[in-house]
Amino acid sequence: MLGKQPIGTAFVTPYVVFLAAIFAYPLGFAVYMSFHDYFFTAPGAVVERPFVGLENYAAVLSDPAVRRSFVNVGIFLLINVPLTVVLSLLLAYALNSAIRWRTFFRVSYYVPYVAASVAVVGVWLFLFNSNGLVNTVLGPLAPDPSWLVNSNLAMPTVAIYVTWKQLGFFILLYLAALQNVSKDLYEAAAMDGAGRVKSFWNVTVPGVRPATTLVVLLATVTGANLFTEPYLLTGGGGPDGASASPVLIMYQRGIEQGNPDIGSAIGVLLVIGVLLLALIERRFVSRED
């Protein structure tokens, strides 16, 4: 019953229980709520929650705010994912070289990732508000309205912020992957007359392809679950929903407005969309040349 390695099964069991309790059960319950007229009640109250089929999904798909939130997160991913991959790989490649203050730079890039979001958001609000440091430096070139209250710039600004904050984590992934790229390959490329650019493109990039697949998938999943940044930076998805994400709309509909069935339908659609996007990305990023 316990298989050929019962000790291994025993060690794995707590995490399996954790996954079932924290992920599998809530996801299954969300699917159940999305097909019923579900609402919150007092503890112990017994009420009818009739099956409504696809009515909640029809209501979600006909909601302009929900549709716009999916477009917003698509814009976010188009900016965040490529920027994350390119910057984290280039910086990891540089930090893997023998440069002065290498340890200092490694720690500096990682500090924003572990810093409290509220504190870091406060700094960015100071930098990017109408009278902030960025607009002061730009002078007449500063956008009007300003970055976080501009319907065209709010989501790109959030995307750049998230890229900057999470960059340290992805740099660590690439630094670990670079340790497995044989130095003999770089020496062979140098003997063939390849410079640093050709060596990077023909040795480093293929050598860290598995890490790139992981970075793309993680950036996509975390980006699709965007909530804290627009909630704090733009005052809950402003201006006029220009930076609202599906998770933020799900919170507003399900918790603030007391419609958990609608919120669950948004969540189920988001899970399906992220899975499809992740499968497509994995097929293109990890395919063999």
N, C-alpha and C positions, 0 to 999 in steps of 0.2 A: 504493500500500500504506500509506503514511504519512498519507494524506488531504490535504486542501487546505492545512493548516497544519502542515507537518512539524516546525517549530521548537516549536510548542505541544505536539505529540505527544511530542517529545523531553523537554520539561520535565515532562510529566505522567507519563511512563513510570516514573521512580524511585518515585513515590508509588503507582502501580499495582502495582509489584513489592512494595512494602512492604505494601500491603493484602493481596495474595495470600499473602505469606509469614507475616504476623502474624495475619491474620483468616480468610481464606478456607480456607487449608490446615488450620489447627487445627480449624476448624468442621467441615470435611469429614471429618477424621480422627476427631473426636468422634462424628459420626454413624456412622461405620464401627465404632468401638469399642462403641457402644451396642447394636449388633445382633450382637455376637459375645461369646463367653466370653473376654474379653481380660484379661490379667494381665501384670504386670511380670516380666521375665526378665533374666538376665545378658546383657551385650552379646555379640552374635554367636550366641547360642543360638537354635536353630530348633525351635519347638514348634508344636503344633496349637492354633489358636484357632477352634473351630467356630462356625458360624453358629447363633444361638439364637433368631432372630426377635424377638418382643416380650417375651421372658422378663425381660429387664432392666427394661423399662418396667413390667411387671406387678409386679416386686419393688419398684420405686420407688413406685408408686402404692399399694401395700399397706403401705408403711412409715409408721407413725404420725408419726415424727420428720420425714420429708420433707413429709407433708401439713401438719403444723403449721408448718413453715418457710415454706410458701407462704402460709398464713394470716397468719403474722407479717409477711411482707413486704407483704402486702395492707394490714394495719393501718398499717404504716410509711408506705406510699404515700398512704393516706387522710389522714394527718397531715402528712406532709412536703410533698407537691406543692401542695395549696392554700395551706399556710402560706408556702411559698417564693414562690409567685406573688403573694400579697397583700402580704407584707412587702417583697419586693424592688421591687415596683412603687411602693408608697407611699414607701419610702425613696428610691428613685431620683427620684421626683417632687419630694420635699422637697430632695434634694441638687442637683437641677437648678435650684432657685430661688436667688435672690440672698440667701443667708444668710451670717452670719459664720462663719468657720472651716470653710467648705465643703470646701476641699482636705483639711483635717485629718480631717474626718468620712469623706470618701471613702476616704482611705488606711486609716483605722481599721477600716472595714467590710471592707476587702479583705485586711488582714493575717492574720486567721484562716484564710482560704482558702489562702494560700501557706505558712503555718506548718506545721512538721512535725507529723504526726498524733500521734506518740507523745508529744511535748511537750504538745500541747493536751489529749490524753486524760488526762495526768497532772493537769492543772489541774481537769478535770471530775471526776475521781475524788476529788480533794481537796474539791471543792464538794459532791458528791452522795453521799459515803459516809455511814455511819450517824452519825458524829460530825463531819460536814462543816459548812461555813459555812451552807449552805442550811437544813439541819435545825436548826442553832443559832438562826438567825433566826426560823424558823417555830415553834420551841419545841414546845408541846403539839399544834400542828397538823401536825407532821411525820409522814409516813406510817410505819407500822410493819408489816412490814419496810420498810427504806429503799428509795429509788428504784431502784437498780440490782440489788437482790436481791429485788424485789417482782415477782411473776409478772404482775401487772396493769399495773405502771408501767415495767417495764424497757424494753419496745419503744417506748412513747411518749417516754421519756427519751432513748433513742437517736435517735429521729426529731427531737426538738427540738435535740439536739446537732448532727446533720448539717445541719439547716436553718440553724442559727447559723453553722456553719463554712463552708458553701458560699454563704452569702448574698451575699458580696462579688462573686462571679463573676456572679451573675444580676443584681445591681444594675448592673454594668457593661453588661450586655446591654440593660437597659432605658434606661440613660443614653444609650447610642448610639442607641436607637430614638427617644428623646424629641427628639433633635436634628433628626429628620425631620418632626416635627409642626409645621406652620406656625403661627407666632405670630398670623397673621391670623385663624385659626380661634378662638383665645382672645379676640381683640379683638371678633370678630363675636358670640361668645357673651356677652361682657360688655355689648355694646350691646343685646342682646336681654334683658338683665336677669338673666343666669345668674350665680349666685355661684360660689365656689370649688368647692363640692361638685358642683354640676350641671356646671360646666365640666370638672371632672376626669372625671365619669362619661360625659359626652356628647362630649368632645373627646379627652381623653387616652387613655381605655380603648380606643375604636375606633382611634385613631391608632397604638397600639402592638400591635395585634392580631397581626401577624406575629411580633413578638418574644415575645408571650405563647405562641403556638404552639410556638416554639422552646424557651422556658423549660419548658413543660409536658413536652415530649418529652425534653429533656435531664434534667430532674429525675426523670422516670419511669425512664429507662434507667439512670442512675447509682444511683438508689434500688434498683432491682431487682437490681443487682450489689453490694448491700451485703455487706461482708465485714470490713473493718478495724475498724469501730466496735464491732460486737458481739464481735468476737474480742478486742479490747483492753479495752472498757469492762465487759463482763459475764463475762469469763473464758471465752469460747468459747461464747456463746449461752445462758448461764444466766439466771435459775435454772430448771433442768429443761427447757431448750429453749425458754423463753418468748421469748427474743430471737434465736434461731437463724434465720439466713437461708438460702435455697436454696444460695447460693454457699458459705456456711460448711459446710453439710451435704455439699455436693459435695466440698469440700476434705477433710473428715473421712473420708468414705467412699472417695474416690478415692485420696488420698495417704496419710493416716495409717493407714487400714485396708487399703490395697492392693487396692482394687476399682475400677480405672479404668473398667470397663464400666458399673458402677452410677453412678459420678460423671458419666460422659458422658451417660447417659440423663437424669439430673437437669438437666444443662446444656442438652440439646436441648429438654426440656420448658420450661425457663426461657426460652430464646430464642423459642420459639413463643408462649409466654404474653406476653412483652414486646412482640413484634411485633403481636399481636392488640390488646393494650391501647393501643399507640401509634397504631394505625390508628383505633381508636375515639375516642381523645382528639383526634387530628388532625381527624376528621370533625366533632366537636362544637365544638372550640375555634376552628377556622379557618373555619367556615362563615359565609357572608355573612348579615347581618341582612335 
